[in-house]
Amino acid sequence: MSNIYVKKAQLQDLPAIMKIIDNAKALLKADGSPQWQDGSPDETTFINDINHGNCWVLKVDNQIAGTATLLTAPDANYENISDGQWKNTSAPYATIHRIVISPDYRGMSLSKFFLSNLITLGTHAGINNFRIDTHELNQRMQQFNFEYTGIIYVNPTEDGRRLAFELNLEN
């Protein structure tokens, strides 16, 4: 059995993180999705996430198998939602962004394990409300048990249109 765990990313993890991100960009492109095809997220994004303690890595037998960002501050992109509404607007929420598994570890249900651990980290910080978003062509992100809540925009163009999802846990 493998040793599988989650830990905060460090700057020395950046090359492995960027390799995983580059593979994900290629996968999204092959799916026909414009998501992540404009150069973002880039290395600067991950340096910022790491320096602020928001970037996490999934490790399998001491190898980086995935990365994700867990933000516990409000996300400006989530202030305006159309064609729906957030279910919980009074409690603090965490946002999970840029969750990606390396192609070397796909098919092992690690994304669900990783997401579960990120939610656990959030609950330890007193948060029971979680939000994610994705492009409508990114079917992989839509497999999680989050409830669809509407449309948000990560930039003002049509390519910035994202499906928004929310998960509210019991207090």
C-alpha positions in Angstrom: 0.0 0.0 0.0 1.3 3.5 -0.9 1.9 6.3 1.6 -0.5 9.0 0.5 -0.8 12.4 2.2 -1.3 16.1 1.8 1.2 18.8 2.7 1.8 22.5 2.1 3.7 23.1 -1.0 7.2 24.7 -0.8 9.1 26.6 -3.4 11.3 23.6 -4.2 8.1 21.8 -5.2 7.5 24.3 -8.0 9.1 22.4 -10.9 7.0 19.3 -10.2 3.8 21.5 -9.8 4.4 23.3 -13.1 4.9 19.9 -14.9 1.6 18.8 -13.6 -0.1 22.1 -14.6 1.4 21.9 -18.1 0.0 18.4 -18.5 -3.4 19.6 -17.3 -3.3 22.5 -19.8 -2.6 20.1 -22.6 -5.4 17.8 -21.4 -7.9 20.7 -21.3 -6.8 21.7 -24.8 -7.3 18.2 -26.1 -10.8 18.3 -24.6 -11.5 21.5 -26.6 -11.7 23.7 -23.5 -10.4 27.2 -23.6 -9.8 26.9 -19.8 -6.1 27.6 -18.9 -5.2 28.2 -22.6 -4.3 31.9 -22.0 -1.1 31.1 -20.0 -2.8 31.2 -16.6 -2.2 29.8 -14.2 1.5 30.5 -14.5 4.5 30.0 -12.3 3.9 33.4 -10.6 0.4 32.3 -9.6 1.9 29.3 -7.8 4.8 31.2 -6.2 2.2 33.6 -4.8 0.0 30.6 -3.6 3.0 29.0 -2.0 4.3 32.2 -0.3 0.8 32.8 1.2 0.5 29.2 2.4 -2.4 28.4 0.1 -0.9 25.8 -2.2 -1.0 22.1 -1.2 0.5 19.0 -2.8 -0.7 15.5 -2.8 2.2 13.1 -2.2 2.2 9.4 -3.1 5.3 7.5 -1.8 7.1 10.9 -1.5 6.4 11.9 -5.1 4.2 14.9 -5.9 1.1 13.5 -7.5 -1.1 16.5 -7.5 -1.6 20.2 -6.5 -4.4 22.4 -5.4 -5.0 25.8 -3.9 -7.2 26.3 -0.9 -8.2 29.9 -0.2 -10.0 30.8 3.0 -10.5 34.5 2.2 -13.4 35.7 0.0 -12.9 35.3 -3.7 -13.7 38.5 -5.7 -14.8 36.5 -8.7 -17.6 35.0 -6.5 -19.2 38.3 -5.5 -21.4 38.3 -8.6 -23.3 35.1 -9.5 -25.9 34.9 -12.3 -28.5 32.2 -13.3 -28.6 31.1 -9.6 -27.3 32.0 -6.2 -25.0 30.8 -3.5 -26.9 28.7 -0.9 -25.0 30.0 2.0 -24.1 33.7 2.0 -23.7 34.3 5.8 -21.0 31.9 6.7 -17.3 32.1 5.7 -16.3 29.9 2.8 -13.2 28.4 1.3 -12.5 28.2 -2.4 -10.6 25.3 -4.0 -8.8 26.2 -7.1 -6.3 24.6 -9.5 -6.8 21.0 -8.3 -4.9 18.8 -10.6 -3.6 15.2 -10.5 -0.5 14.2 -12.4 -1.1 11.9 -15.5 1.1 9.4 -13.8 -1.5 9.0 -11.0 -4.8 9.4 -12.9 -7.4 6.6 -12.5 -6.5 6.0 -8.8 -9.4 8.1 -7.4 -6.8 10.4 -5.9 -8.7 13.6 -6.8 -11.5 12.6 -4.5 -9.0 11.7 -1.7 -7.2 15.1 -2.3 -10.5 17.0 -2.3 -11.6 15.3 0.9 -8.3 16.2 2.6 -8.7 19.9 1.5 -12.2 20.0 2.9 -10.9 18.5 6.2 -8.2 21.2 6.3 -10.9 23.8 5.8 -13.1 22.4 8.6 -10.1 22.5 10.9 -10.0 26.2 10.1 -13.7 26.5 11.1 -15.1 26.6 7.6 -18.0 24.4 6.5 -18.8 26.1 3.2 -16.7 25.3 0.1 -16.9 26.6 -3.4 -15.3 25.6 -6.7 -15.8 26.7 -10.3 -14.9 25.3 -13.7 -15.4 25.8 -17.4 -18.5 24.0 -18.7 -16.3 21.7 -20.9 -14.2 20.6 -17.9 -16.2 17.5 -17.0 -13.6 16.2 -14.6 -14.3 19.0 -12.1 -18.0 18.5 -12.3 -17.8 14.9 -10.9 -17.5 16.0 -7.3 -20.5 16.1 -4.9 -20.8 19.9 -5.0 -24.2 21.5 -5.8 -24.4 23.6 -9.0 -25.3 27.2 -8.0 -24.9 29.4 -11.1 -22.5 31.2 -13.3 -19.5 33.4 -12.3 -16.8 35.1 -14.4 -13.1 34.9 -13.8 -12.6 37.6 -16.5 -15.1 39.6 -18.4 -14.9 37.6 -21.6 -17.0 34.6 -22.6 -14.0 32.4 -22.0 -14.1 33.6 -18.4 -17.5 32.1 -17.9 -17.5 29.4 -15.2 -20.0 27.0 -13.7 -20.0 27.6 -9.9 -20.6 24.9 -7.3 -21.0 24.9 -3.6 -20.7 22.3 -0.8 -22.2 23.1 2.6 -21.4 20.8 5.5 -23.3 20.6 8.8 -22.0 23.0 11.5 
